[in-house]
């Protein structure tokens, strides 16, 4: 009788008859799923190289890590290899003898890939001059962040024409452009770039599974920024970002997931506010759901030194804790200091790693907290890591923040800074 191997990705277990193998690591199960899927797509014995595994393993492809994975699977008899640490690898038994706890769609989602063939190295190599041209485009876009000026950033990308025949490099340039446009609030440019990535992925060129996942996440964030929260959640769930095996992408996924959970929680608070239910303590369940996603994002971002991601996530955590305060709702008194602590972390990243200089949201959040809190302006500013610098009064700080917002050119930030000034002027009028 032919032995059937049952592979449970959920329980991280492989079973054949009465024999069971388990592992706390997810890597062996992703590894066997990749080999099985690759073998099923081909009739002859199908070998995978280390490069083919890419970011899909959910772990490092360092030789020691690969040896641990192969050592675990060697006892099962499921895997054949040329060398344990450098490959190549293939499924050692017919695909019919392996059964997963997921269907085809579920397995694709688990691996974070589309139904495209596994990635191969592009044959459309770039010459040095073309690559320098593209790098110049990327550096000019990044310099806008460091200089704190996005309003003059050009939409045209001359280098894109030069790399158009190389899908991987073109996707890198388009994704960077979309991300910068998203920070600027240039919605039309975001939509254009994401459409170009989608066209690139369908063009029959090289597989772009990570580019497609990241494009879906950027589309979700763009919807979120426009207030289309349900659509943002739908795009997020369908992105494949949760299990793609790439830490940068997973950090991005959990940051956006945290925003979506925060938005649900804030919607509940605003409903209470509209109904006049201001006396009872705010339910922190929604905050904790958002916080767990943010903390997962921080893990991935810290692991790969993604300082731009860390800056965004620490700000989002601060905003979550400070929201009940600037909405005027009854809240846990420790939340003010917790929120300002995360803002202080955000400020540290700004100053020492030169990211987030293209935004004044942190300044606006400190102003909102200072307006709503019983603490003095100096106390609030100090707890936040002196985000508002050496200014010693709220009005001057608000005017300075508006000037910075106008220099950067993000319409949403300009309006938020003006709103703070209007609230201050209203309070002064009442006084």
C-alpha positions as CSV (number, residue, x, y, z in Angstrom):
1,X,0.0,0.0,0.0
2,X,1.3,3.4,-1.0
3,X,2.2,5.6,2.0
4,X,0.5,9.0,2.2
5,X,2.3,11.9,3.9
6,X,-0.1,14.3,5.6
7,X,1.5,17.8,6.0
8,X,-0.2,20.2,8.4
9,X,1.0,23.8,7.9
10,X,-1.2,24.9,10.8
11,X,0.0,22.3,13.4
12,X,3.5,22.2,11.8
13,X,3.4,18.4,11.7
14,X,4.1,15.7,9.1
15,X,2.4,12.3,9.6
16,X,2.6,9.0,7.8
17,X,0.8,6.1,9.4
18,X,1.7,6.2,13.1
19,X,4.9,8.2,12.6
20,X,4.7,12.0,13.3
21,X,7.4,14.7,12.9
22,X,6.8,18.1,14.4
23,X,8.8,21.4,14.5
24,X,8.4,24.8,16.1
25,X,9.9,26.4,13.0
26,X,7.7,27.1,10.0
27,X,10.6,26.9,7.5
28,X,10.5,23.1,6.9
29,X,6.8,23.2,6.0
30,X,7.3,26.1,3.6
31,X,10.3,24.2,2.2
32,X,8.4,21.0,1.5
33,X,5.4,23.0,0.1
34,X,7.7,24.8,-2.4
35,X,9.3,21.5,-3.5
36,X,5.8,19.8,-3.8
37,X,4.4,22.7,-5.8
38,X,7.4,22.9,-8.0
39,X,7.3,19.2,-8.7
40,X,3.6,19.3,-9.6
41,X,4.2,21.9,-12.2
42,X,6.7,19.7,-14.0
43,X,6.6,16.1,-15.2
44,X,10.4,15.3,-14.8
45,X,12.3,15.5,-11.5
46,X,12.2,19.2,-10.7
47,X,15.2,20.6,-8.8
48,X,15.1,23.9,-6.9
49,X,18.2,26.0,-6.2
50,X,18.8,28.2,-3.2
51,X,18.1,31.3,-5.4
52,X,14.7,29.8,-6.4
53,X,13.7,29.7,-2.7
54,X,14.1,33.5,-2.6
55,X,12.2,35.1,0.3
56,X,9.6,32.4,0.3
57,X,11.1,30.2,3.0
58,X,10.1,32.4,5.8
59,X,13.7,32.2,7.2
60,X,17.2,32.9,6.1
61,X,18.7,30.9,3.3
62,X,22.1,30.9,5.1
63,X,23.8,27.5,4.7
64,X,23.4,26.7,8.4
65,X,19.6,27.4,8.3
66,X,19.2,25.3,5.2
67,X,21.1,22.4,6.8
68,X,18.7,22.5,9.8
69,X,15.7,22.4,7.5
70,X,17.1,19.6,5.4
71,X,18.2,17.6,8.5
72,X,14.7,17.7,9.8
73,X,13.1,16.7,6.5
74,X,15.8,14.0,5.9
75,X,14.2,11.7,8.5
76,X,10.9,11.9,6.6
77,X,12.3,10.7,3.3
78,X,10.4,13.5,1.5
79,X,13.5,15.4,0.2
80,X,16.4,14.6,-2.1
81,X,19.4,16.9,-2.4
82,X,22.8,17.4,-4.0
83,X,24.3,19.2,-1.0
84,X,22.4,20.0,2.2
85,X,23.7,23.6,2.5
86,X,23.9,24.8,-1.2
87,X,21.3,22.7,-3.0
88,X,19.9,21.6,-5.3
89,X,16.7,20.1,-3.8
90,X,13.7,18.2,-5.0
91,X,10.8,16.2,-3.8
92,X,11.9,12.5,-3.3
93,X,8.5,10.9,-3.7
94,X,5.6,11.3,-6.2
95,X,3.5,14.4,-5.6
96,X,0.4,12.2,-5.2
97,X,1.8,10.8,-1.9
98,X,1.8,14.2,-0.3
99,X,-1.4,15.8,1.0
100,X,-1.6,19.2,2.6
101,X,-4.2,20.7,5.0
102,X,-4.7,23.6,2.5
103,X,-6.2,23.6,-1.0
104,X,-4.3,25.2,-3.9
105,X,-5.5,28.7,-3.2
106,X,-4.7,28.3,0.5
107,X,-1.3,27.0,-0.2
108,X,-0.5,29.9,-2.5
109,X,-1.6,32.3,0.2
110,X,0.5,30.5,2.8
111,X,3.5,30.9,0.6
112,X,2.6,34.4,-0.4
113,X,2.8,33.8,-4.1
114,X,0.6,34.1,-7.2
115,X,-0.1,31.2,-9.5
116,X,3.0,32.1,-11.5
117,X,6.0,29.9,-12.1
118,X,8.8,30.1,-9.5
119,X,11.1,33.1,-10.1
120,X,14.3,32.8,-12.1
121,X,17.1,35.2,-12.6
122,X,16.4,37.6,-15.4
123,X,18.3,37.3,-18.6
124,X,17.7,40.9,-19.4
125,X,20.9,42.2,-17.8
126,X,21.4,45.9,-17.4
127,X,24.6,47.7,-18.4
128,X,26.4,49.9,-15.9
129,X,25.3,53.2,-17.5
130,X,21.6,52.2,-17.4
131,X,21.9,51.0,-13.8
132,X,23.6,54.3,-12.8
133,X,20.7,56.2,-14.4
134,X,18.1,54.2,-12.4
135,X,20.1,54.6,-9.2
136,X,20.1,58.3,-9.8
137,X,16.3,58.3,-10.0
138,X,16.0,56.3,-6.7
139,X,18.5,58.6,-4.9
140,X,16.8,61.7,-6.0
141,X,13.5,60.4,-4.7
142,X,15.1,59.4,-1.4
143,X,16.8,62.7,-1.0
144,X,13.4,64.4,-0.9
145,X,12.8,62.5,2.4
146,X,16.2,63.6,3.8
147,X,15.7,67.2,2.7
148,X,12.1,67.3,4.0
149,X,10.9,68.6,0.7
150,X,8.4,66.7,-1.5
151,X,6.4,69.5,-3.1
152,X,8.9,69.9,-5.9
153,X,9.4,66.2,-6.5
154,X,9.0,65.3,-10.2
155,X,6.6,62.7,-11.4
156,X,8.5,61.9,-14.6
157,X,11.1,59.1,-14.4
158,X,13.4,59.2,-17.4
159,X,15.3,56.1,-16.2
160,X,12.2,54.0,-16.4
161,X,12.4,53.9,-20.2
162,X,15.9,52.5,-19.9
163,X,15.0,49.6,-17.7
164,X,11.6,48.9,-19.2
165,X,12.8,45.6,-20.7
166,X,13.9,44.3,-17.2
167,X,10.8,43.6,-15.2
168,X,12.6,43.2,-11.8
169,X,14.4,46.6,-12.0
170,X,11.4,48.3,-13.5
171,X,9.2,47.0,-10.6
172,X,11.8,48.3,-8.0
173,X,11.7,51.8,-9.6
174,X,7.9,51.8,-9.8
175,X,7.4,50.7,-6.2
176,X,9.8,53.3,-4.9
177,X,7.9,55.9,-6.9
178,X,4.6,54.8,-5.6
179,X,5.8,54.8,-2.0
180,X,7.1,58.3,-2.3
181,X,3.9,59.5,-4.0
182,X,1.9,57.9,-1.2
183,X,3.9,59.9,1.4
184,X,3.3,63.1,-0.6
185,X,-0.4,62.5,-0.9
186,X,-0.2,62.4,-4.8
187,X,-3.0,59.9,-5.3
188,X,-3.1,60.0,-9.1
189,X,0.6,59.1,-9.2
190,X,0.1,56.3,-6.8
191,X,-2.7,54.8,-8.9
192,X,-0.7,55.2,-12.1
193,X,2.4,53.5,-10.7
194,X,0.3,50.6,-9.2
195,X,-1.4,50.1,-12.6
196,X,2.0,50.0,-14.3
197,X,3.2,47.3,-11.9
198,X,0.1,45.3,-12.6
199,X,0.6,45.6,-16.3
200,X,4.2,44.6,-15.9
201,X,3.2,41.5,-13.9
202,X,0.7,40.4,-16.6
203,X,3.1,41.1,-19.5
204,X,4.5,37.6,-19.6
205,X,7.9,38.8,-18.4
206,X,9.7,37.7,-15.2
207,X,7.5,36.6,-12.2
208,X,7.1,39.5,-9.8
209,X,5.3,37.9,-6.8
210,X,6.9,40.2,-4.2
211,X,6.4,43.3,-6.4
212,X,2.7,42.4,-6.7
213,X,2.3,41.8,-2.9
214,X,3.9,45.1,-2.2
215,X,1.9,46.9,-4.8
216,X,-1.3,45.4,-3.2
217,X,-0.2,46.7,0.2
218,X,0.5,50.2,-1.2
219,X,-2.9,50.2,-2.8
220,X,-4.4,49.3,0.6
221,X,-2.5,52.1,2.3
222,X,-3.6,54.5,-0.4
223,X,-7.3,53.5,0.2
224,X,-6.8,54.0,3.9
225,X,-5.4,57.5,3.5
226,X,-8.4,58.4,1.4
227,X,-10.8,57.1,4.1
228,X,-11.8,54.0,2.1
229,X,-11.3,51.8,5.1
230,X,-13.4,48.8,4.1
231,X,-11.6,48.7,0.7
232,X,-8.3,49.0,2.4
233,X,-9.1,46.0,4.6
234,X,-10.2,43.9,1.6
235,X,-7.0,44.7,-0.3
236,X,-4.9,43.9,2.8
237,X,-6.5,40.5,3.2
238,X,-6.0,39.6,-0.4
239,X,-2.4,40.8,-0.6
240,X,-0.7,37.7,0.6
241,X,1.6,39.9,2.7
242,X,1.1,38.1,6.0
243,X,2.9,34.9,4.9
244,X,5.1,36.0,2.1
245,X,8.4,35.1,3.9
246,X,9.9,38.6,3.2
247,X,10.5,40.6,6.4
248,X,10.3,44.0,4.8
249,X,6.9,43.1,3.2
250,X,5.6,41.5,6.4
251,X,6.5,44.6,8.4
252,X,4.6,46.7,5.9
253,X,1.6,44.3,6.1
254,X,1.4,44.4,9.9
255,X,1.7,48.2,10.0
256,X,-1.3,48.5,7.7
257,X,-3.2,45.8,9.5
258,X,-2.6,47.8,12.7
259,X,-4.0,50.9,11.0
260,X,-7.1,49.0,10.0
261,X,-7.7,47.7,13.5
262,X,-7.0,51.2,14.9
263,X,-9.6,52.7,12.5
264,X,-12.3,50.2,13.7
265,X,-11.5,51.1,17.3
266,X,-11.5,54.8,16.6
267,X,-14.9,54.5,14.7
268,X,-16.4,53.0,17.9
269,X,-15.0,55.8,20.0
270,X,-16.3,58.5,17.6
271,X,-19.8,56.8,17.8
272,X,-19.7,57.0,21.6
273,X,-18.6,60.7,21.4
274,X,-21.4,61.5,19.0
275,X,-23.9,59.8,21.4
276,X,-22.5,61.8,24.3
277,X,-21.1,58.8,26.1
278,X,-18.0,60.5,27.4
279,X,-17.9,59.4,31.1
280,X,-17.3,55.7,30.9
281,X,-13.8,54.4,30.3
282,X,-12.8,53.7,26.7
283,X,-12.7,49.9,25.9
284,X,-9.0,49.1,25.2
285,X,-9.7,45.9,23.2
286,X,-9.4,47.5,19.8
287,X,-6.2,49.3,21.0
288,X,-4.7,45.9,21.9
289,X,-5.6,44.4,18.6
290,X,-3.9,47.2,16.7
291,X,-0.9,47.2,19.1
292,X,-0.2,43.5,18.5
293,X,0.1,44.2,14.7
294,X,2.3,47.2,15.3
295,X,4.6,45.1,17.6
296,X,4.9,42.4,14.9
297,X,5.7,45.1,12.4
298,X,8.4,46.5,14.8
299,X,9.9,43.0,15.0
300,X,10.3,42.6,11.3
301,X,11.5,46.2,10.8
302,X,14.1,46.0,13.5
303,X,15.4,42.7,12.2
304,X,16.3,44.3,8.8
305,X,17.1,47.8,10.0
306,X,14.1,49.3,8.1
307,X,14.2,52.7,9.8
308,X,11.6,54.3,7.6
309,X,9.2,51.5,8.6
310,X,10.2,51.8,12.3
311,X,9.6,55.6,12.2
312,X,6.1,55.0,10.7
313,X,5.2,52.2,13.2
314,X,6.3,54.1,16.3
315,X,4.3,57.1,15.2
316,X,1.2,54.9,14.6
317,X,1.6,53.4,18.1
318,X,1.8,56.9,19.6
319,X,-1.3,58.0,17.7
320,X,-3.3,55.0,18.9
321,X,-2.5,55.8,22.5
322,X,-3.1,59.5,22.2
323,X,-6.4,59.3,20.2
324,X,-8.8,59.1,23.2
325,X,-7.0,62.1,24.7
326,X,-7.4,64.4,21.8
327,X,-11.0,63.2,21.3
328,X,-11.7,64.2,24.8
329,X,-12.8,60.7,26.0
330,X,-12.3,59.1,29.4
331,X,-9.1,57.0,29.2
332,X,-6.5,55.2,31.1
333,X,-4.3,58.0,32.6
334,X,-1.1,56.1,31.7
335,X,-1.9,56.3,27.9
336,X,-0.6,59.9,27.6
337,X,2.9,59.0,28.8
338,X,2.9,55.7,26.8
339,X,1.9,57.6,23.6
340,X,4.5,60.3,24.2
341,X,7.1,57.6,24.9
342,X,6.5,56.1,21.4
343,X,6.7,59.6,19.9
344,X,10.0,60.1,21.6
345,X,11.2,56.8,19.9
346,X,9.9,58.2,16.6
347,X,11.8,61.4,17.2
348,X,15.0,59.5,18.0
349,X,14.7,57.6,14.7
350,X,14.1,60.9,12.8
351,X,17.2,62.5,14.2
352,X,19.7,59.6,14.2
353,X,18.7,57.7,11.0
354,X,17.5,60.7,8.9
355,X,14.1,59.3,7.9
356,X,10.6,60.8,8.3
357,X,11.9,64.3,7.7
358,X,9.3,64.7,5.0
359,X,6.4,64.8,7.5
360,X,5.2,66.9,10.4
361,X,2.5,64.5,11.6
362,X,4.5,63.9,14.8
363,X,4.5,67.7,15.5
364,X,0.8,67.9,14.9
365,X,0.2,64.9,17.3
366,X,2.1,66.6,20.1
367,X,0.1,69.8,19.5
368,X,-3.2,67.9,19.6
369,X,-2.1,66.2,22.9
370,X,-1.0,69.5,24.4
371,X,-4.3,71.1,23.5
372,X,-6.4,68.3,25.2
373,X,-4.1,67.5,28.1
374,X,-3.9,69.1,31.5
375,X,-0.1,68.9,31.4
376,X,1.9,72.0,30.5
377,X,3.2,72.5,27.0
378,X,6.8,72.1,28.2
379,X,6.0,68.8,29.9
380,X,4.3,67.4,26.8
381,X,7.2,68.5,24.6
382,X,9.8,67.1,26.9
383,X,8.1,63.7,27.2
384,X,7.9,63.5,23.4
385,X,11.6,63.9,23.0
386,X,11.4,67.7,22.3
387,X,9.8,67.1,18.9
388,X,8.8,70.8,18.9
389,X,12.3,71.9,19.6
390,X,13.1,74.7,22.0
391,X,9.8,76.6,21.4
392,X,8.3,77.4,24.8
393,X,4.6,78.1,23.9
394,X,1.9,76.4,22.1
395,X,1.0,79.1,19.6
396,X,4.5,79.6,18.3
397,X,4.9,75.8,18.0
398,X,1.7,75.6,16.0
399,X,2.7,78.4,13.6
400,X,6.1,76.8,13.1
401,X,4.5,73.5,12.4
402,X,2.3,75.0,9.8
403,X,5.3,76.7,8.1
404,X,7.0,73.3,7.9
405,X,3.9,71.6,6.5
406,X,3.6,74.3,3.8
407,X,7.3,73.8,2.9
408,X,6.9,70.0,2.6
409,X,3.7,70.4,0.6
410,X,1.5,67.5,1.9
411,X,-2.1,68.9,1.7
412,X,-3.4,66.7,4.5
413,X,-0.7,67.9,6.9
414,X,-1.3,71.5,5.9
415,X,-5.0,71.2,6.7
416,X,-4.3,69.4,10.0
417,X,-1.8,72.1,11.1
418,X,-4.3,74.8,10.2
419,X,-7.0,73.0,12.1
420,X,-4.9,73.1,15.3
421,X,-4.4,76.8,14.9
422,X,-8.2,77.3,14.4
423,X,-8.9,75.4,17.6
424,X,-6.3,77.5,19.5
425,X,-7.8,80.7,18.2
426,X,-11.3,79.5,19.2
427,X,-10.1,78.7,22.7
428,X,-8.5,82.1,22.9
429,X,-11.7,83.8,21.8
430,X,-13.6,82.0,24.5
431,X,-11.0,83.0,27.1
